[in-house]
Amino acid sequence: MSVTRLILAGLTAVALPAVADANPTPLSVRDSFTIGNREGIECAVQAQPLDPAAPGTFDRAYTITCRDAAAAVGRLYALRGGSERLAPLAKLRASKADCQPGTQRAESGVLVTACKLRGSGADYSVYQVQSGRTLYVAEGLKGYDDALKLALRSAVSDRVVPGAIVAAATSATDAAAFARAQAQALDPQAALAEAYRRNNGGAYAESAEFFDVLASRGTGEQGSEALLGAALQQSNLGAYAAADALIARVPAVDRADPVTGRVARNVIAIQYLNQGRPRSALEILEKPLPSVAASGPARASAGRIDAATAAALNRRARIATDPDKLTPQERAQILDIQLVQLRGSARRLMGDNTGAQADFDTARAELARVAAARAVSIARLESATLAEVGRLQEAQGNLAAAEQWQRQAIAAIETEFPGSLADLAARARLAAILAKRGQTDPSLALYREVVAAAAAAGSPVPGVGANLPAYFELLAKESSSRPALVEDFFAAAQLLVRPGVAQTQAVLARELSGGSDEAARLFRQSVDLTRDVERVRVELGRLNALAELTPEQTVRRTELTAELDRLSRSQVETTAQLAAFPRYKAVATATLTLTDLQRALRPGEAYLKISMAGPTAWGLIVSPTAARIYRLGATPAELATRVADLRSSIVQIDQGQTLTPPFDAELASRLYADVLGTVAPELRQVTHLIYEPDGALLKLPLTLLIEDPAGVADYRKRADAKGGDPFDMRNLAWIGRRMEISTAVAALAFRDLRATPPSSAKRPYLGFGQNALPSPAIVEAAAKHGGLVGSVGEGCGWPIAQWSQPISNKELVLADKLLGGGPEDVVSGAAFTDRAILTRADLSSYRILHFATHGLVTPPKAGCPASPALITSFGDRDSDGLLSFAEVFDMRLNADLVVLSACDTAGEASAAAARSAGVASGGEFALDGLVRAFVGAGSRTIVASHWPVPDDYNATGRLISSLFTAPAGTGVGAALRHGQLQLMNAAETSHPFYWAAFAVIGDGTRPVTPK
């Protein structure tokens, strides 16, 4: 749809700049600012009372939180007076650190004290300097000295001082995780202000994390406020189901409040608009609500930012004022003004231009009146309305007018949010209008600036992404005569949201790049602690979401709160220790240049990146010496339909039975033309294609597309002839017949993983499979729950019958024999339990791990989350017969290769499953399931399946065995293709069901066994 994402904004006490170093406002009147630049990591300096019980002890106090740190790394204070003000601060410091007077020294007028934290012994630095009548102190972990010094310099200068912060980083690209750590470090009021600030600046993913943390802490009105705030952010990011679930959690008593009722009304309308359902939004907006005055004093009238602000304004709105001076009636008035604007947006999308214009005129007039009467800042909302008028003009073909309105919208937003993500989105919108007006060079220049700034932000920018289709169109058109523009396309395409496994691969690459065992240990410990923090936070959030707690739950909440604090501090201290290793102080960039990717490619290789951008699917084919943009022959929606239809011609599941229908060869040929036909000339010399799919193409292996339509016609004649066999598909020109294909999830992750050293594990192979049949006791226990095991309380358990047909361990035994292992390296039967696997201390000793067992990767029924797992035998009471997503993530591997010879192991996981493993991103894409879990566990390359693997003709055994019979030094992709060719050329296994399920995720050139 043509409307960009809607964002939340609230009634805030102070108008805060979104990008501190772009605004001249003195630090003395700011609540927060950001330090650091792209040469290092970013840190946030946020206002925080030193002692909430005794505010005003110090003039100004701040927490310092840095990217990849789970808690604050330090504190900054500005104290009026001299050394006499140090006593309370020294008393606080003495409670956690030992500082010896003899360790003090002077550095350029700054007094430096070296300390040690009690318990961990981590180095702790204190910097203090007197400037005029103010004493400034910065203190914290020595591993973050650059941040402490830069924060101190900024405070003394009363402006943000530019500079790089070089500290340890595990990923340095997860902006949401950084925001979550900041939220944890702040008290609720400060966190709420930050939530609104991020939202109003367009940082939806970051704002969502602040609201989510607040929702996990709060109940009652504050909890409803946070839930509504989180819901709108999820809607902004396209997670509509998650947004609906959060809205549904708001209690009826809060919805019944006239002010909060207006909030809920607007939230739901915005959710509909985000989904392209303007008629539904209009129906919600036209429902009358009681006036606030008729109900008496509203519960939201407390002197704080209340539930009314949680969704008070849409994505283009921001009102800043003092909530203490707003009555409930005035809040309702502001929400009703927003209603008018939302109604205008809905009418515009429905084609009612006259009605939309009238609504926008009314909204602007009402906001001007409110501003004049209340001195309320309406820049954000005004910018939104101006942009909507511009869209209306554009829809009517008045592009010159649309440009002028958009420029006014940018000027309005710049008054409070210069350089913010919202500002970038508005500029991207202007660039799109310029492109439509034929102003090619100005449009390209503006787009280039926006993309560079968005990439530096490290956070999804839906408003920018919504305008990328116009940019891609322009680049594709101009790149034929200006080849350098292909680099711009590649940079912009990397802004699109990627599967969570891409982030996990980036973390693994950084771990494997370490130069010492101690460094690798600390890195892994930091990553593990980060996940532990997330898991505790999720459990704590579940308890806080309950209306009432049992005594046991109350105790558990207290324990979890203490555990969260302990884990967060431990993670920060571990990461600070990691700073001693220079390799981990280098920051991994969020994007890759085209030249960098080409340098990573070898002769005979090409990288194919698919990008779904609005109504168009694009491809970028990159060789070591050339690159080209092209438009795919079908839209993303058409591709989704064709992929689904093609998959249904490969395998179908009917009442638990696997059925193999005749394969739709014509559709496979058509998809080849859609996806690869344009670049067929470039592919003729390619022997290894690294393929980065997007959208529905993530769910289909490229190997089964057919290059030669003439061969399809010949096949159809043979199949339709009397006595013909449609399952005999020999001699078809599958693309997998001619080349190796590896699946990449992100160009950066591919480049980094290709550069990592091979596994240092000494043992060649470890195989697991052939679960034991459930014991009578297990079957009897399942019968009490309708024959289900697992999450039976939620009705999402699995039928016990899933354990009744174990996969034979023949392929495991053969592989073990071929690779020179011993009988103890094949674990099957009663020994193959989830507990037995997880308690093994030697998993990291094996180069190859192989699982030949059934996978449970789709929800057991509608309404249940996707919680991927591998079936194992049932063991003792601690065993549930499943190796879950979270349990796999917890494994400690050092593997070159993991083979998942199971059902659809290339599928996705639910967001809930991801969070159960302590990872907060991803979960909605194919490959985000077991593939991601095994990458997180420590595997460089995965061989996984796109559908249930066949038992007939020993096809899977023959295919997997080909991996291990290849000569030493043969790459995984080449070895797998050798087995696929054998099956392609046999009449009984030439149907793609038998040979095409497996995909190599990672670098297919990595050898199965070293020379």
Secondary structure, DSSP 8 states (H G I E B T S, - for coil): --S-----B-EESS---SSGGG----GGG-SEEEE--TTS--EEEEE--S-TTSTTSSSEEEEEEETT-SS--EEEEEEESSGGGHHHHHHHHHTTEEE-GGG-EEETTEEEEEEEETTT--EEEEEEEEETTEEEEEEEEGGGHHHHHHHHHHHHHTS----------S-S--HHHHHHHHHHHS-HHHHHHHHHHHHHTT-HHHHHHHHHHHHHH--HHHHHHHHHHHHHHHHHTT-HHHHHHHHHTS-HHHHTSHHHHHHHHHHHHHHHHHTT-HHHHHHHHTS----SGGG-S-GGGSSS--GGGTTSB-TT--EE--GGG--HHHHHHHHHHHHHHHHHHHHHHTT-HHHHHHHHHHHHHHHHHHHHHH--B-HHHHHHHHHHHHHHHHHTT-HHHHHHHHHHHHHHHHTT-TTSHHHHHHHHHHHHHHHHTT-HHHHHHHHHHHHHHHHHHTS--HHHHTTHHHHHHHHHHHHTT-TTHHHHHHHHHTTS---HHHHHHHHHHHHHT-SSHHHHHHHHHHHHHHHHHHHHHHHHHHHHTSSS--HHHHHHHHHHHHHHHHHHHHHHHHHHHHTTSHHHHS---SS--HHHHHHH--TTEEEEEEEEETTEEEEEEE-SS-EEEEE-SS-HHHHHHHHHHHHHTT-EEETTEEE-----HHHHHHHHHHHTGGGHHHHTT-SEEEEE--GGGGGS-GGG-BS-HHHHHHHHHHHHSTT--TT--TT--BHHHHSEEEE-S-HHHHHHHHTS------EEEEEEEEE----HHHHHHHHTTTTEESSGGGT--EEGGGGSS---SHHHHHHHHHTT--GGGEEEETT-BHHHHHT-S-GGGEEEEEEES-EE-S-SSTTS----EEE-B--STT--SEEEHHHHHH----EEEEEE-STTTT----HHHHHHTT--S--SSTTTTHHHHHHHHTEEEEEEESS----GGGHHHHHHHHHHHS-TT-BHHHHHHHHHHHHHTSGGG-SHHHHSSEEEES-TTSBSS--
